[in-house]
């Protein structure tokens, strides 16, 4: 069975068209599937427009808006399929591309990520995606071209050990890749948004940057935090030490008084902060060690 999970928020005009199209594609290809709609606290009258009656359709409602991560997590909990498909409810993801994903899964891939061709998103969305693409590719060897694409298919077993929450859904592909599963990408159409408003704005760009930095830390240093904190702390300590060394030489050999030198406090502060950051890395290493030594049953 294929479980198609569609999280949405205020998509009263797009949703009925998307579902009708999805059912047509599923029937055409004779897929045994279920379509799970997760209403993330919508305030519009989508229910009155959603007149599609089908045994394939299941609607789950959140009492309030919890975010896309929680909506995906809800959909996964209710899914019964061996293959899961994520797609957005704004009708920019084209149901006609569904057979491409399923074909790749049948070829033996565990995870198939969509790559949007001819994107119809706003400039700010394209800019964020471009920055994220090169940042992740250069710093953590990401194999993905369009990690922010919401259209993807995967075998249910790749979810082992991964829980969706907040914005971590953006880096679900990376978690799958780093766990050793076989991943690939396919080109898909990106339809222009015909109805409603985009949920991505300048505020989410800032959040996305922090999410990208979080992914960098988690997938690069999660099991060796001292490498991360030690590098930063070492640079701070070295800078402070060099400043203090120069000031000490000036005082001892050239008689320069230090009480009028604010840079002395900068040097001392860098040394103290550097030591604290390094100690944070050591504590992180101890936590990792203890978790590995005493894994939860």
Backbone as JSON, one array per atom type, in Angstrom:
{
  "sequence": "XXXXXXXXXXXXXXXXXXXXXXXXXXXXXXXXXXXXXXXXXXXXXXXXXXXXXXXXXXXXXXXXXXXXXXXXXXXXXXXXXXXXXXXXXXXXXXXXXXXXXXXXXXXXXXXXXXXXXXXXXXXXXXXXXXXXXXXXXXXXXXXXXXXXXXXXXXXXXXXXXXXXXXXXXXXXXXXXXXXXXXXXXXXXXXXXXXXXXXXXXXXXXXXXXXXXXXXXXXXXXXXXXXXXXXXXXXXXXXXXXXXXXXXXXXXXXXXXXXXXXXXXXXXXXXXXXXXXXXXXXXXXXXXXXXXXXXXXX",
  "N": [[0.83, -1.2, 0.0], [0.38, 2.29, -0.67], [0.89, 5.21, 1.08], [-0.18, 8.42, 0.94], [0.69, 11.42, 2.17], [-0.6, 14.49, 3.01], [-0.01, 17.44, 4.31], [-1.64, 20.44, 5.36], [-2.63, 23.91, 5.44], [-5.12, 26.16, 5.5], [-6.0, 25.85, 2.68], [-8.28, 25.95, 1.0], [-9.16, 26.26, -1.64], [-7.25, 25.07, -3.3], [-6.99, 22.44, -2.37], [-9.3, 20.64, -2.93], [-9.08, 20.3, -5.73], [-6.53, 19.2, -5.94], [-6.85, 16.73, -4.56], [-8.82, 15.41, -6.07], [-7.45, 15.11, -8.49], [-5.32, 13.55, -7.62], [-6.59, 11.15, -6.9], [-7.54, 10.35, -9.4], [-5.1, 9.84, -10.74], [-4.1, 7.78, -9.13], [-6.08, 5.79, -9.52], [-5.83, 5.4, -12.25], [-3.29, 4.25, -12.46], [-3.67, 2.05, -10.98], [-3.07, 1.9, -8.23], [-2.82, 0.69, -4.94], [-3.78, 2.57, -2.51], [-3.79, 5.11, 0.08], [-4.99, 8.31, 0.97], [-3.92, 10.67, 3.07], [-5.02, 13.4, 4.64], [-3.83, 16.06, 6.49], [-5.01, 18.35, 8.51], [-3.75, 21.23, 9.59], [-4.84, 22.9, 11.71], [-6.53, 24.64, 10.2], [-8.32, 27.63, 9.32], [-10.1, 28.29, 7.4], [-12.89, 27.58, 5.17], [-12.49, 24.94, 4.15], [-13.62, 22.41, 4.29], [-16.21, 22.54, 3.3], [-15.73, 22.8, 0.62], [-14.44, 20.49, 0.0], [-15.59, 18.04, -1.46], [-15.11, 15.54, -2.32], [-15.7, 12.13, -2.37], [-14.39, 9.26, -1.23], [-13.04, 6.04, -0.56], [-10.38, 6.0, -0.27], [-9.63, 8.3, 1.0], [-8.69, 10.08, 3.9], [-9.15, 12.22, 6.62], [-7.46, 14.11, 8.99], [-7.49, 16.13, 11.84], [-5.86, 18.86, 13.39], [-6.28, 20.61, 16.42], [-5.27, 23.13, 16.68], [-2.88, 25.27, 15.02], [0.09, 23.61, 14.54], [2.34, 23.39, 13.08], [4.28, 22.33, 10.2], [6.01, 20.17, 10.63], [4.9, 18.75, 12.83], [2.47, 18.13, 11.66], [3.23, 16.38, 9.61], [4.25, 14.35, 11.21], [1.93, 13.46, 12.48], [0.54, 12.47, 10.24], [2.23, 10.35, 9.53], [1.9, 8.66, 11.72], [-0.67, 7.7, 11.33], [-0.5, 6.41, 8.94], [-0.65, 3.51, 6.87], [0.75, 2.32, 4.92], [3.37, 0.61, 3.02], [5.01, 2.1, 1.49], [5.62, 5.52, 1.67], [4.45, 8.76, 0.77], [5.2, 12.15, 0.61], [3.6, 15.21, 0.04], [2.83, 18.64, -0.77], [-0.05, 20.7, 0.03], [-0.74, 22.76, -1.67], [-1.05, 22.45, -4.35], [1.11, 22.83, -5.99], [2.84, 20.76, -6.25], [2.79, 18.18, -8.57], [0.43, 15.69, -9.21], [0.78, 13.98, -11.39], [3.41, 13.29, -11.41], [3.69, 11.32, -9.57], [3.85, 8.5, -10.36], [6.54, 8.4, -11.2], [8.02, 8.57, -8.84], [7.16, 6.23, -7.54], [8.07, 4.29, -9.3], [10.86, 4.49, -9.0], [11.11, 3.66, -6.36], [10.29, 1.01, -6.67], [12.41, 0.14, -8.14], [14.3, -0.29, -6.29], [15.28, 1.72, -4.68], [15.48, 3.39, -1.52], [14.71, 5.9, -0.77], [13.34, 8.69, -2.37], [13.87, 11.78, -3.66], [12.33, 14.81, -4.69], [13.14, 17.1, -7.35], [12.6, 20.28, -8.15], [11.75, 21.57, -11.25], [11.95, 24.42, -13.3], [10.99, 26.32, -11.4], [8.3, 27.93, -9.68], [8.28, 29.58, -7.52], [8.58, 32.29, -5.12], [11.1, 34.9, -5.16], [12.51, 35.02, -2.72], [12.18, 32.48, -1.65], [13.51, 30.91, -3.53], [16.07, 31.97, -3.23], [16.73, 31.24, -0.56], [16.69, 28.44, -0.83], [18.77, 28.07, -2.63], [21.01, 28.97, -1.17], [20.93, 27.14, 0.98], [21.31, 24.75, -0.42], [24.03, 24.89, -1.43], [25.45, 25.38, 0.91], [24.95, 23.05, 2.48], [25.9, 21.11, 0.74], [28.63, 21.7, 0.49], [29.6, 21.76, 3.15], [28.58, 19.5, 4.56], [28.51, 17.45, 2.76], [26.11, 16.93, 1.32], [24.0, 15.02, -0.79], [21.88, 16.0, -2.15], [19.96, 17.97, -4.42], [17.75, 19.64, -4.19], [16.79, 20.04, -1.37], [14.72, 21.16, 0.04], [12.39, 20.57, -1.23], [9.06, 19.56, -0.99], [7.96, 17.26, -1.98], [8.26, 13.92, -1.96], [9.18, 10.43, -1.81], [9.29, 7.35, 0.0], [10.46, 4.31, 1.57], [8.86, 2.78, 4.34], [10.55, 1.89, 6.34], [12.73, 3.62, 6.53], [12.11, 5.51, 8.33], [12.86, 4.73, 10.81], [13.95, 5.55, 13.96], [13.68, 8.25, 13.52], [11.94, 11.22, 14.23], [9.42, 13.46, 13.41], [9.33, 16.92, 14.01], [8.77, 20.38, 14.76], [10.81, 22.18, 12.59], [12.39, 20.2, 11.57], [11.78, 18.52, 9.49], [12.81, 19.43, 7.14], [15.32, 18.42, 6.94], [15.1, 15.75, 6.86], [15.72, 14.14, 4.55], [18.56, 14.18, 4.71], [19.03, 12.81, 7.11], [18.17, 10.26, 6.4], [20.01, 9.65, 4.36], [22.47, 9.72, 5.79], [22.1, 7.58, 7.43], [22.62, 5.48, 5.84], [20.9, 4.55, 3.83], [19.65, 3.85, 0.52], [19.53, 6.41, -1.71], [18.0, 8.69, -4.07], [17.3, 11.1, -6.71], [14.69, 12.75, -8.55], [13.54, 14.63, -11.36], [10.88, 16.94, -11.19], [7.73, 18.5, -11.99], [6.89, 21.88, -11.23], [4.2, 23.43, -10.35], [2.66, 26.67, -10.81], [1.51, 28.6, -8.03], [-1.85, 28.82, -7.78], [-3.94, 29.45, -6.11], [-4.7, 30.91, -2.9], [-2.23, 31.9, -0.39], [1.33, 31.99, -0.13], [3.06, 30.28, 2.47], [5.56, 30.92, 3.17], [7.74, 33.35, 4.22], [9.77, 36.36, 4.85], [10.41, 36.04, 7.59], [10.51, 33.27, 7.92], [12.7, 32.75, 6.39], [14.84, 33.57, 7.98], [14.51, 31.76, 10.1], [14.96, 29.45, 8.64], [17.68, 29.68, 8.07], [18.84, 29.32, 10.59], [17.95, 26.72, 11.02], [19.39, 25.39, 9.07], [21.99, 25.71, 10.05], [21.68, 24.22, 12.35], [21.31, 21.66, 11.27], [23.84, 21.34, 10.13], [25.42, 21.15, 12.45], [24.28, 18.89, 13.77], [24.51, 16.71, 11.92], [27.17, 16.71, 11.36], [28.67, 16.92, 13.7], [27.41, 15.65, 15.82], [28.14, 13.31, 17.18], [30.68, 13.86, 17.94], [31.17, 16.26, 19.56], [33.25, 17.74, 20.73], [35.0, 18.3, 18.69], [33.73, 20.34, 17.34], [33.12, 22.38, 19.31], [35.63, 22.52, 20.44], [37.2, 23.5, 18.35], [36.17, 26.1, 17.96], [36.44, 27.16, 20.57], [39.19, 26.87, 20.84], [40.18, 28.71, 18.95], [39.25, 31.13, 20.05], [40.59, 31.09, 22.54], [43.27, 31.07, 21.7], [43.44, 33.52, 20.35], [43.0, 35.29, 22.53], [45.17, 34.58, 24.14], [47.39, 35.34, 22.58], [47.02, 38.11, 22.43], [47.31, 38.77, 25.16], [49.92, 37.9, 25.53], [51.44, 39.64, 23.91], [50.9, 42.05, 25.24], [52.05, 41.48, 27.72], [54.76, 41.26, 27.06], [55.25, 43.88, 26.22], [54.88, 45.19, 28.64], [56.85, 44.06, 30.34], [59.32, 44.4, 29.02], [59.33, 46.89, 27.8], [58.19, 48.67, 29.45], [55.53, 49.56, 29.25], [52.55, 50.74, 30.54], [49.67, 48.98, 31.77], [47.16, 49.62, 32.74], [45.74, 51.45, 31.31], [44.99, 50.16, 29.06], [42.5, 48.91, 27.39], [42.4, 46.68, 25.78], [43.55, 44.67, 27.18], [41.58, 43.59, 28.81], [39.99, 42.51, 26.85], [41.66, 40.47, 25.86], [41.88, 38.81, 28.16], [39.19, 38.14, 28.48], [38.66, 36.68, 26.14], [40.3, 34.46, 26.57], [39.07, 33.3, 28.84], [36.43, 32.8, 27.89], [37.06, 31.11, 25.77], [38.09, 28.86, 27.12], [35.76, 28.07, 28.46], [34.08, 27.38, 26.31], [35.49, 25.22, 25.22], [35.31, 23.46, 27.39], [32.56, 23.01, 27.31], [32.43, 21.44, 25.02], [33.83, 19.19, 25.96], [32.09, 18.28, 27.97], [29.94, 17.66, 26.31], [31.08, 15.5, 24.91], [31.3, 13.65, 27.0], [28.6, 13.18, 27.51], [27.79, 11.97, 25.11], [29.42, 9.7, 25.22], [28.45, 8.38, 27.54], [25.81, 7.86, 26.74], [26.27, 6.11, 24.64], [27.51, 4.08, 26.0], [25.58, 3.2, 27.77], [23.05, 2.36, 26.33], [19.56, 3.05, 25.75], [17.08, 0.66, 26.49]],
  "CA": [[0.0, 0.0, 0.0], [1.04, 3.59, -0.72], [0.24, 6.23, 1.9], [0.14, 9.77, 0.48], [0.42, 12.31, 3.3], [-0.69, 15.87, 2.54], [-0.28, 18.42, 5.36], [-2.11, 21.69, 4.76], [-3.18, 24.97, 6.28], [-5.88, 27.14, 4.71], [-5.89, 25.58, 1.25], [-9.65, 25.57, 0.66], [-9.37, 26.24, -3.09], [-6.31, 24.15, -3.94], [-7.09, 21.07, -1.88], [-10.24, 19.77, -3.66], [-8.52, 20.0, -7.05], [-5.41, 18.28, -5.75], [-7.32, 15.4, -4.17], [-9.49, 14.82, -7.22], [-6.39, 14.74, -9.44], [-4.57, 12.43, -7.03], [-7.41, 9.93, -7.0], [-7.53, 9.97, -10.81], [-3.79, 9.25, -11.04], [-4.02, 6.49, -8.41], [-6.95, 4.82, -10.21], [-5.25, 5.15, -13.58], [-2.13, 3.38, -12.31], [-4.12, 0.92, -10.17], [-2.34, 1.89, -6.97], [-3.51, 0.45, -3.67], [-3.24, 3.7, -1.75], [-4.63, 5.93, 0.94], [-4.6, 9.71, 0.96], [-4.11, 11.18, 4.42], [-4.98, 14.85, 4.74], [-3.63, 16.51, 7.87], [-5.41, 19.75, 8.66], [-2.94, 21.81, 10.67], [-5.54, 24.02, 12.35], [-7.05, 25.59, 9.21], [-9.42, 28.49, 9.75], [-10.97, 28.56, 6.27], [-14.0, 26.64, 5.02], [-12.08, 23.94, 3.16], [-14.47, 21.22, 4.39], [-17.37, 22.71, 2.42], [-15.27, 22.63, -0.76], [-13.9, 19.15, -0.16], [-16.76, 17.21, -1.68], [-14.68, 14.27, -2.88], [-16.03, 10.98, -1.55], [-13.57, 8.13, -1.64], [-12.52, 5.2, 0.53], [-8.95, 6.26, -0.16], [-9.41, 9.57, 1.66], [-8.78, 10.15, 5.36], [-8.84, 13.57, 7.08], [-7.1, 14.2, 10.4], [-7.46, 17.55, 12.18], [-5.24, 19.42, 14.58], [-7.14, 21.62, 17.02], [-4.64, 24.42, 16.42], [-1.74, 25.14, 14.12], [1.27, 23.09, 15.23], [3.49, 23.43, 12.18], [4.34, 21.26, 9.21], [6.68, 19.01, 11.21], [3.93, 17.99, 13.62], [1.46, 17.61, 10.73], [3.81, 15.19, 8.98], [4.34, 13.31, 12.23], [0.57, 12.93, 12.62], [0.24, 11.66, 9.07], [3.03, 9.11, 9.6], [1.3, 7.79, 12.75], [-1.9, 7.09, 10.82], [-0.22, 5.75, 7.66], [-0.6, 2.05, 6.92], [1.44, 1.85, 3.73], [4.78, 0.23, 3.02], [5.66, 3.25, 0.86], [4.99, 6.78, 2.04], [4.69, 9.89, -0.12], [4.88, 13.47, 1.12], [3.41, 16.29, -0.94], [2.18, 19.8, -0.19], [-1.46, 20.84, -0.32], [-0.99, 23.98, -2.45], [-1.2, 22.05, -5.75], [2.32, 23.07, -6.78], [3.33, 19.41, -6.55], [1.9, 17.62, -9.59], [0.14, 14.25, -9.05], [1.26, 13.22, -12.55], [4.77, 12.84, -11.14], [3.66, 10.23, -8.6], [4.4, 7.24, -10.89], [8.01, 8.47, -11.26], [8.51, 8.23, -7.51], [6.88, 4.82, -7.25], [8.96, 3.48, -10.15], [12.19, 4.46, -8.37], [11.01, 2.79, -5.18], [10.23, -0.37, -7.17], [13.75, -0.2, -8.64], [15.15, -0.65, -5.15], [15.71, 2.86, -3.86], [14.77, 3.53, -0.26], [14.23, 7.27, -0.63], [13.37, 9.42, -3.64], [13.62, 13.2, -3.43], [11.97, 15.58, -5.87], [13.9, 18.29, -7.72], [11.67, 21.12, -8.88], [12.26, 22.15, -12.49], [11.15, 25.58, -13.68], [10.29, 26.67, -10.16], [7.4, 29.07, -9.72], [8.25, 30.16, -6.19], [9.04, 33.67, -5.0], [12.55, 35.07, -5.15], [13.07, 34.75, -1.4], [12.21, 31.02, -1.49], [14.59, 30.42, -4.39], [17.33, 32.4, -2.63], [17.0, 30.38, 0.58], [16.97, 27.08, -1.31], [20.1, 28.08, -3.25], [21.99, 29.06, -0.09], [20.9, 25.87, 1.7], [21.88, 23.72, -1.29], [25.49, 24.94, -1.48], [25.96, 25.26, 2.27], [24.91, 21.65, 2.89], [26.75, 20.3, -0.15], [30.04, 21.97, 0.76], [30.0, 21.5, 4.53], [28.26, 18.16, 5.06], [28.48, 16.48, 1.65], [24.74, 16.56, 0.97], [23.86, 14.57, -2.18], [20.59, 16.46, -2.65], [19.93, 19.21, -5.17], [16.61, 20.47, -3.76], [16.41, 19.39, -0.12], [13.5, 21.77, 0.56], [11.21, 20.13, -1.98], [8.16, 18.81, -0.12], [7.46, 16.09, -2.7], [9.24, 12.85, -1.83], [8.63, 9.11, -1.52], [10.29, 6.53, 0.71], [9.99, 3.11, 2.25], [8.52, 3.12, 5.73], [11.63, 1.54, 7.27], [13.71, 4.69, 6.69], [11.66, 6.35, 9.44], [13.37, 4.19, 12.06], [14.8, 6.44, 14.74], [13.47, 9.66, 13.16], [10.64, 11.76, 14.61], [9.2, 14.8, 12.86], [8.88, 17.97, 14.92], [9.2, 21.73, 14.38], [11.23, 22.31, 11.19], [13.41, 19.21, 11.2], [11.4, 17.8, 8.28], [13.64, 19.91, 6.04], [16.56, 17.65, 6.88], [14.78, 14.32, 6.84], [16.55, 13.45, 3.55], [19.93, 14.01, 5.19], [19.02, 11.75, 8.11], [18.07, 9.0, 5.66], [21.28, 9.45, 3.68], [23.53, 9.42, 6.75], [21.83, 6.26, 8.01], [23.09, 4.47, 4.9], [19.89, 4.09, 2.9], [19.9, 4.15, -0.9], [18.73, 7.58, -2.05], [18.13, 9.22, -5.42], [16.46, 12.26, -6.99], [14.06, 12.81, -9.86], [13.02, 15.95, -11.71], [9.43, 17.01, -11.16], [7.15, 19.79, -12.36], [6.5, 22.75, -10.13], [3.11, 24.26, -10.84], [2.5, 27.96, -10.13], [0.43, 28.64, -7.04], [-3.03, 29.48, -8.36], [-4.88, 29.86, -5.07], [-4.15, 31.09, -1.57], [-0.98, 32.62, -0.2], [2.48, 31.19, 0.31], [3.32, 30.32, 3.92], [6.99, 31.2, 3.35], [8.03, 34.78, 4.19], [11.1, 36.74, 5.35], [10.64, 35.46, 8.91], [10.9, 31.86, 7.78], [14.05, 32.72, 5.84], [15.75, 33.63, 9.13], [14.38, 30.47, 10.77], [15.6, 28.46, 7.78], [19.14, 29.78, 8.23], [19.18, 28.66, 11.85], [17.72, 25.29, 10.82], [20.52, 24.9, 8.28], [23.12, 25.61, 10.97], [21.38, 23.08, 13.23], [21.6, 20.44, 10.5], [25.29, 21.26, 10.03], [25.97, 20.65, 13.72], [23.77, 17.56, 14.09], [25.0, 15.66, 11.04], [28.62, 16.75, 11.26], [29.37, 16.87, 14.99], [26.54, 15.13, 16.88], [28.83, 12.28, 17.96], [32.0, 14.36, 18.3], [30.96, 17.68, 19.84], [34.49, 18.44, 21.08], [35.6, 18.78, 17.45], [33.08, 21.6, 17.02], [33.35, 23.36, 20.36], [37.07, 22.66, 20.63], [37.74, 24.37, 17.3], [35.77, 27.48, 18.26], [37.09, 27.55, 21.82], [40.62, 26.99, 20.61], [40.44, 29.98, 18.26], [39.06, 32.21, 21.02], [41.67, 31.04, 23.53], [44.52, 31.45, 21.05], [43.4, 34.97, 20.16], [43.19, 35.94, 23.83], [46.54, 34.31, 24.61], [48.34, 36.16, 21.8], [46.86, 39.5, 22.88], [47.9, 38.86, 26.49], [51.37, 37.73, 25.4], [52.0, 40.9, 23.41], [50.82, 43.04, 26.33], [53.03, 41.11, 28.76], [56.1, 41.63, 26.55], [55.35, 45.35, 26.27], [55.01, 45.62, 30.04], [58.09, 43.59, 30.95], [60.55, 44.83, 28.33], [59.25, 48.27, 27.3], [57.65, 49.51, 30.49], [54.22, 50.1, 28.91], [51.56, 50.49, 31.59], [48.53, 48.24, 31.25], [45.87, 50.02, 33.3], [45.04, 52.24, 30.3], [44.9, 49.33, 27.86], [41.26, 48.09, 27.4], [42.59, 45.42, 25.05], [43.92, 43.66, 28.17], [40.35, 42.92, 29.22], [39.57, 41.7, 25.7], [42.47, 39.26, 25.85], [41.48, 37.96, 29.28], [37.83, 37.63, 28.21], [38.76, 35.64, 25.11], [40.87, 33.26, 27.19], [38.05, 32.69, 29.71], [35.35, 32.27, 27.05], [37.61, 29.98, 25.02], [38.13, 27.71, 28.03], [34.38, 27.65, 28.71], [33.56, 26.72, 25.11], [36.16, 23.92, 25.15], [34.7, 22.61, 28.43], [31.25, 22.61, 26.8], [32.68, 20.31, 24.13], [34.2, 18.03, 26.76], [30.84, 17.79, 28.57], [29.2, 17.0, 25.23], [31.73, 14.2, 24.66], [30.94, 12.76, 28.1], [27.2, 12.8, 27.32], [27.77, 11.01, 24.01], [30.04, 8.46, 25.71], [27.54, 7.7, 28.47], [24.67, 7.35, 25.96], [26.73, 4.94, 23.88], [27.86, 3.03, 26.95], [24.35, 2.7, 28.38], [21.93, 2.65, 25.43], [18.23, 2.75, 26.28], [16.51, -0.59, 25.98]],
  "C": [[0.86, 1.25, 0.0], [0.23, 4.56, 0.13], [0.73, 7.6, 1.44], [-0.28, 10.75, 1.57], [0.5, 13.75, 2.82], [-1.01, 16.79, 3.73], [-0.74, 19.73, 4.72], [-2.62, 22.65, 5.82], [-3.82, 26.01, 5.39], [-5.64, 26.99, 3.21], [-7.25, 25.17, 0.69], [-9.9, 25.49, -0.84], [-8.48, 25.21, -3.79], [-6.6, 22.69, -3.62], [-8.07, 20.19, -2.66], [-9.72, 19.38, -5.04], [-7.38, 19.01, -6.96], [-5.89, 16.87, -5.46], [-7.99, 14.69, -5.34], [-8.47, 14.31, -8.24], [-5.61, 13.54, -8.93], [-5.31, 11.11, -7.18], [-7.44, 9.42, -8.44], [-6.22, 9.28, -11.19], [-3.65, 7.88, -10.37], [-4.86, 5.43, -9.09], [-6.38, 4.43, -11.56], [-4.1, 4.15, -13.5], [-2.42, 2.17, -11.41], [-3.31, 0.78, -8.88], [-3.28, 1.54, -5.81], [-2.99, 1.53, -2.72], [-4.29, 4.31, -0.85], [-4.09, 7.35, 0.9], [-4.95, 10.29, 2.33], [-3.94, 12.69, 4.42], [-4.83, 15.24, 6.21], [-3.89, 18.01, 7.93], [-4.69, 20.34, 9.86], [-3.61, 23.08, 11.21], [-6.08, 25.05, 11.39], [-8.23, 26.38, 9.76], [-10.36, 28.83, 8.6], [-12.04, 27.46, 6.17], [-13.66, 25.57, 3.98], [-13.03, 22.74, 3.14], [-15.68, 21.32, 3.45], [-16.99, 22.55, 0.95], [-14.81, 21.21, -1.04], [-15.05, 18.14, -0.27], [-16.41, 15.83, -2.25], [-15.02, 13.15, -1.9], [-15.25, 9.78, -2.06], [-13.1, 7.37, -0.42], [-11.03, 5.44, 0.75], [-8.64, 7.45, 0.75], [-9.63, 9.49, 3.17], [-8.35, 11.55, 5.79], [-8.6, 13.56, 8.59], [-6.91, 15.68, 10.74], [-6.67, 17.82, 13.45], [-6.16, 20.51, 15.12], [-6.58, 23.03, 16.83], [-3.43, 24.19, 15.53], [-0.48, 24.75, 14.89], [2.52, 23.13, 14.36], [3.55, 22.19, 11.29], [4.99, 20.0, 9.78], [5.72, 18.13, 11.99], [2.85, 17.4, 12.73], [1.97, 16.37, 10.03], [3.89, 14.04, 9.97], [2.98, 12.66, 12.47], [0.21, 12.03, 11.46], [0.97, 10.33, 9.09], [2.41, 8.14, 10.6], [0.08, 7.05, 12.21], [-1.67, 6.3, 9.54], [-0.11, 4.24, 7.83], [0.23, 1.46, 5.77], [2.86, 1.42, 3.96], [5.63, 1.32, 2.38], [4.89, 4.5, 1.22], [5.39, 7.87, 1.05], [4.29, 11.17, 0.61], [4.63, 14.41, -0.05], [2.63, 17.42, -0.28], [0.75, 19.95, -0.71], [-1.78, 22.05, -1.18], [-1.12, 23.73, -3.94], [-0.02, 22.46, -6.63], [3.01, 21.75, -7.11], [2.31, 18.74, -7.46], [1.67, 16.12, -9.38], [0.63, 13.39, -10.2], [2.67, 12.69, -12.34], [4.82, 11.66, -10.18], [4.21, 8.92, -9.14], [5.93, 7.23, -11.0], [8.62, 8.07, -9.92], [8.34, 6.73, -7.23], [7.78, 3.91, -8.06], [10.34, 3.37, -9.53], [12.19, 3.6, -7.11], [11.01, 1.33, -5.61], [11.58, -0.82, -7.73], [14.73, -0.5, -7.51], [15.66, 0.5, -4.32], [14.86, 2.94, -2.6], [14.12, 4.9, -0.11], [14.4, 8.0, -1.95], [12.97, 10.86, -3.36], [13.29, 13.91, -4.73], [12.88, 16.77, -6.08], [13.01, 19.14, -8.62], [12.33, 21.79, -10.08], [11.35, 23.3, -12.9], [10.33, 26.1, -12.52], [9.48, 27.95, -10.3], [7.26, 29.72, -8.35], [8.75, 31.61, -6.22], [10.56, 33.71, -4.94], [13.18, 34.71, -3.83], [13.17, 33.25, -1.14], [13.36, 30.44, -2.31], [15.96, 30.75, -3.8], [17.7, 31.5, -1.45], [17.4, 28.98, 0.14], [18.37, 27.0, -1.92], [21.19, 28.11, -2.18], [22.08, 27.72, 0.65], [21.58, 24.77, 0.89], [23.4, 23.73, -1.23], [26.11, 24.83, -0.1], [26.03, 23.8, 2.69], [25.81, 20.79, 2.02], [28.21, 20.48, 0.2], [30.44, 21.49, 2.15], [29.67, 20.1, 5.03], [27.99, 17.15, 3.95], [27.07, 16.01, 1.32], [24.65, 16.15, -0.49], [22.63, 15.16, -2.87], [20.69, 17.83, -3.32], [18.88, 20.17, -4.63], [16.05, 19.87, -2.47], [15.11, 19.94, 0.44], [12.25, 21.38, -0.21], [10.35, 19.25, -1.07], [7.66, 17.51, -0.71], [8.54, 15.01, -2.66], [8.52, 11.54, -1.51], [9.71, 8.26, -0.88], [9.63, 5.3, 1.3], [9.83, 3.41, 3.74], [9.67, 2.83, 6.68], [12.65, 2.66, 7.45], [13.34, 5.63, 7.83], [12.21, 5.9, 10.78], [14.3, 5.18, 12.75], [14.62, 7.92, 14.42], [12.06, 10.08, 13.54], [10.52, 13.18, 14.07], [8.73, 15.74, 13.96], [9.43, 19.29, 14.39], [9.57, 21.76, 12.89], [12.24, 21.25, 10.77], [13.04, 18.39, 9.98], [12.25, 18.23, 7.1], [14.86, 19.02, 5.85], [16.34, 16.15, 7.05], [15.59, 13.58, 5.77], [17.97, 13.21, 4.0], [20.02, 12.89, 6.22], [18.98, 10.39, 7.43], [19.4, 8.67, 5.01], [22.38, 9.03, 4.65], [23.3, 8.1, 7.49], [22.12, 5.13, 7.02], [22.07, 3.94, 3.92], [20.22, 4.55, 1.48], [18.96, 5.27, -1.33], [18.97, 7.99, -3.5], [17.23, 10.43, -5.56], [15.84, 12.12, -8.38], [13.57, 14.24, -10.11], [11.5, 15.91, -11.74], [8.98, 18.4, -11.6], [6.82, 20.58, -11.09], [5.45, 23.73, -10.65], [3.08, 25.61, -10.13], [1.36, 27.9, -9.13], [-0.71, 29.47, -7.61], [-3.97, 30.03, -7.3], [-4.14, 30.06, -3.75], [-2.83, 31.85, -1.56], [0.11, 31.69, 0.29], [2.68, 31.36, 1.8], [4.77, 30.67, 4.22], [7.22, 32.71, 3.19], [9.42, 35.07, 4.73], [11.42, 36.14, 6.71], [11.1, 34.02, 8.84], [12.26, 31.72, 7.13], [15.07, 32.71, 6.97], [15.73, 32.3, 9.88], [15.1, 29.38, 9.97], [17.12, 28.48, 7.89], [19.59, 29.09, 9.52], [18.99, 27.14, 11.74], [18.88, 24.66, 10.05], [21.75, 24.74, 9.16], [22.93, 24.45, 11.94], [21.72, 21.77, 12.54], [23.11, 20.24, 10.37], [25.9, 20.68, 11.29], [25.56, 19.21, 13.97], [24.44, 16.48, 13.23], [26.51, 15.66, 10.87], [29.3, 16.49, 12.6], [28.55, 16.25, 16.12], [27.26, 14.12, 17.76], [30.27, 12.67, 18.29], [31.94, 15.87, 18.57], [32.23, 18.44, 20.18], [35.18, 18.97, 19.83], [35.02, 20.15, 17.07], [33.41, 22.67, 18.05], [34.83, 23.58, 20.61], [37.7, 23.58, 19.6], [37.43, 25.83, 17.59], [36.47, 27.98, 19.52], [38.58, 27.74, 21.66], [41.0, 28.29, 19.92], [40.3, 31.16, 19.21], [40.21, 32.26, 22.03], [42.98, 31.51, 22.92], [44.58, 32.95, 20.81], [43.65, 35.72, 21.46], [44.6, 35.77, 24.36], [47.56, 35.19, 23.89], [48.26, 37.63, 22.22], [47.54, 39.69, 24.23], [49.42, 38.74, 26.43], [52.04, 39.0, 24.92], [52.0, 41.96, 24.5], [51.84, 42.75, 27.42], [54.45, 41.5, 28.34], [56.3, 43.14, 26.62], [55.56, 45.84, 27.7], [56.37, 45.26, 30.62], [59.34, 44.22, 30.32], [60.52, 46.28, 27.86], [58.6, 49.22, 28.3], [56.3, 50.13, 30.19], [53.22, 49.73, 30.0], [50.3, 49.86, 31.0], [47.18, 48.76, 31.73], [45.06, 50.89, 32.33], [44.86, 51.47, 28.99], [43.65, 48.45, 27.92], [41.43, 46.75, 26.7], [43.02, 44.29, 25.99], [42.68, 42.87, 28.58], [39.79, 42.06, 28.08], [40.34, 40.39, 25.67], [42.07, 38.29, 26.94], [40.1, 37.34, 29.03], [37.86, 36.51, 27.17], [39.32, 34.35, 25.68], [39.81, 32.54, 28.03], [36.94, 32.06, 28.88], [35.83, 31.06, 26.26], [37.65, 28.72, 25.86], [36.72, 27.18, 28.28], [33.8, 26.9, 27.51], [34.19, 25.33, 24.97], [35.57, 22.96, 26.18], [33.3, 22.16, 28.02], [31.39, 21.41, 25.86], [33.03, 19.05, 24.88], [32.96, 17.42, 27.43], [29.99, 17.07, 27.52], [29.76, 15.63, 24.92], [31.36, 13.2, 25.76], [29.49, 12.27, 27.94], [27.08, 11.75, 26.22], [28.32, 9.67, 24.47], [29.09, 7.68, 26.6], [26.32, 7.14, 27.74], [25.05, 6.12, 25.16], [27.02, 3.76, 24.8], [26.62, 2.39, 27.54], [23.16, 3.02, 27.49], [20.61, 2.27, 26.06], [17.69, 1.47, 25.67], [15.22, -0.33, 25.26]]
}
